[in-house]
Amino acid sequence: MGEGIEVVGVSRSFSAVQAVRSVTLTAEPGSITALIGPNGSGKTTLLLMLATLLRPDAGHIRVAGHDPVRQPDEVRARMGWMPDILGSWASLPVRATLEIAGRMYRLPKSAARRRAEELLELVGLTELAAQPTRVLSRGQKQRLSLARALVHDPSVLLLDEPASGLDPAARVDLRVLLQRLAEDGRTVLVSSHVLAELDEMATSAVYLDAGVSVSAERIAASRAGLRPWRVRSLGADPAAADGADSTALADALRAVGVPAERISADHLGLLVGVRDEGDAAALLAALVTRGVAVSSFAPAFGELEQTFLDLHRGNRS
């Protein structure tokens, strides 16, 4: 895999608790790979093994071509690790935190100082550079944590919930930054519950379920069922969810051949089950031909979120 990540048949238990049972995945240079799964699925345990902080019970791992167990120093020199909670000295100023991190990676003092200034600008913390880390908000601590992970210019990034605590503008900035880092040839592995954000930037995804990486066949099966699309028309009342089947829009859907069991509603309006984008395009064309003033027609959930929901619910329809 060169500068990428390779995991084959990895497992890890804590006494009687099997946190990771069997995980296999690859993440390639120049890509952003999403690591997705419910709480307790083994995501953080897997990241800790990749980061050289836990030893796997079985299987093998390569990070940037090196084994985290036998070659931890080689891995750490090439890997940037951003945990879900920033661990830092509360009284240490933000700038000093980054300078010390640089020195720990054996940067000369002047180089560590320059790198700290670059990263403060990159993550938008220049104005807080002299403040102790204890005054930072949750989102600001996330930005500092990301800067610290980048201090030695790693080729592999492991990010655990990087968007946690960030406001909408900061999340956009994070997405743009990670895309830029990937375009520079880095391997980026991101674990997050903010699936809408991952949908905007991930180039591939790995799903974990009860400590096991979900097979491509199971993912394909989950995608073979109906997917909800949200449809709105001018004059339709989204608040009338309980009586949606009697609205003109629901009547129009039935009139163009949509079975009643594929039409549902929530507080935002009507949902209709479609099998794929071709099915959706044909339905939209039929509604427009019938004279329905469609104002919105799109998937109710992003691709990653919908796949996660289907897998979690065991959807095989």
Secondary structure as GFF3:
##gff-version 3
##sequence-region A 1 317
A	DSSP	beta_strand	5	14	.	.	.	ID=ss1
A	DSSP	beta_strand	17	27	.	.	.	ID=ss2
A	DSSP	beta_strand	32	36	.	.	.	ID=ss3
A	DSSP	alpha_helix	43	50	.	.	.	ID=ss4
A	DSSP	beta_strand	58	63	.	.	.	ID=ss5
A	DSSP	alpha_helix	72	78	.	.	.	ID=ss6
A	DSSP	beta_strand	79	82	.	.	.	ID=ss7
A	DSSP	alpha_helix	94	104	.	.	.	ID=ss8
A	DSSP	alpha_helix	109	123	.	.	.	ID=ss9
A	DSSP	three_ten_helix	126	128	.	.	.	ID=ss10
A	DSSP	three_ten_helix	133	135	.	.	.	ID=ss11
A	DSSP	alpha_helix	138	149	.	.	.	ID=ss12
A	DSSP	beta_strand	156	160	.	.	.	ID=ss13
A	DSSP	alpha_helix	168	183	.	.	.	ID=ss14
A	DSSP	beta_strand	187	191	.	.	.	ID=ss15
A	DSSP	alpha_helix	195	201	.	.	.	ID=ss16
A	DSSP	beta_strand	204	209	.	.	.	ID=ss17
A	DSSP	beta_strand	212	213	.	.	.	ID=ss18
A	DSSP	alpha_helix	216	222	.	.	.	ID=ss19
A	DSSP	beta_strand	227	233	.	.	.	ID=ss20
A	DSSP	three_ten_helix	244	246	.	.	.	ID=ss21
A	DSSP	alpha_helix	248	255	.	.	.	ID=ss22
A	DSSP	three_ten_helix	260	262	.	.	.	ID=ss23
A	DSSP	beta_strand	263	266	.	.	.	ID=ss24
A	DSSP	beta_strand	269	274	.	.	.	ID=ss25
A	DSSP	alpha_helix	277	289	.	.	.	ID=ss26
A	DSSP	beta_strand	294	299	.	.	.	ID=ss27
A	DSSP	alpha_helix	303	313	.	.	.	ID=ss28
###
